[in-house]
Amino acid sequence: MMTEKFIKNEQLNFIKKQIALIKDSQKKNVPPHVLTAVIDLAQAKILDLFPNAALEQQEMLDLSILKTDKEYDQYIRRLSDFLLPFPQITEQQLKKMFPKQKKLKLPDLANIDCSQLTYLSWNDLRSNKKFIVYELEGKLVGIECEFTPTSKKNLCSFCNCFGEVSYFSTVTKAKKPKNPDYYKAIGNLICADSSECNKKITNVEYLTTFLEDSLGV
């Protein structure tokens, strides 16, 4: 039996969302053909996330035989065993990522559940900075941003869910050859609580684009 971990946090969140849609349709007692269509669509979307899945993985992701809420919950629990954890990181590595920060406030790494993490983030309230660390093309990268809490709820740019957000901006590495003083800042609204964001994020397209732009990759 293959035991390789192959599911990322945001992919499991996406699968949970599909299961929630199926359960919701069941509760509403939609006609059987509609329910079948909802299940088929959810299955297709889930398999789309893993274009290179081995046969055993495809079988594991198969939800066509599931009927009850209990079976769906067991399915999620089983898939949770195959979660790829966020890469191990040390305080030393973090300090190297942010060399300009002489008094870098570090997160409490011992108390972070790396299995349910798409990106690592923490705030330094003293300097109004937010730090984000993410694995981009196999390499851990980090950026720092200025952040301003907002009192309004809004959509988060990363997880696309509605909730408490902070406004944060970062100066990108973008340069214009004729204007050495040129700089471009990117501003975003993102979840004030990054652990909540990590529970809801289902797609990393925006996050990776934002990091690539910020880092000038």
Secondary structure, DSSP 8 states (H G I E B T S, - for coil): ------B-HHHHHHHHHHHHHHHHHHHTT--HHHHHHHHHHHHHHHHHT-TT--HHHHHHH--TT--SHHHHHHHHHHHHTTB-------HHHHHHH-TT-TT-----GGG--GGG-SSEEEEETTTTEEEEEEEETTEEEEEEEEEEEEEEEEE-TTT--EEEEEEEEEE-S--BTTBTT---EEEEEEESSHHHHHHH----HHHHHHHHHHHT-
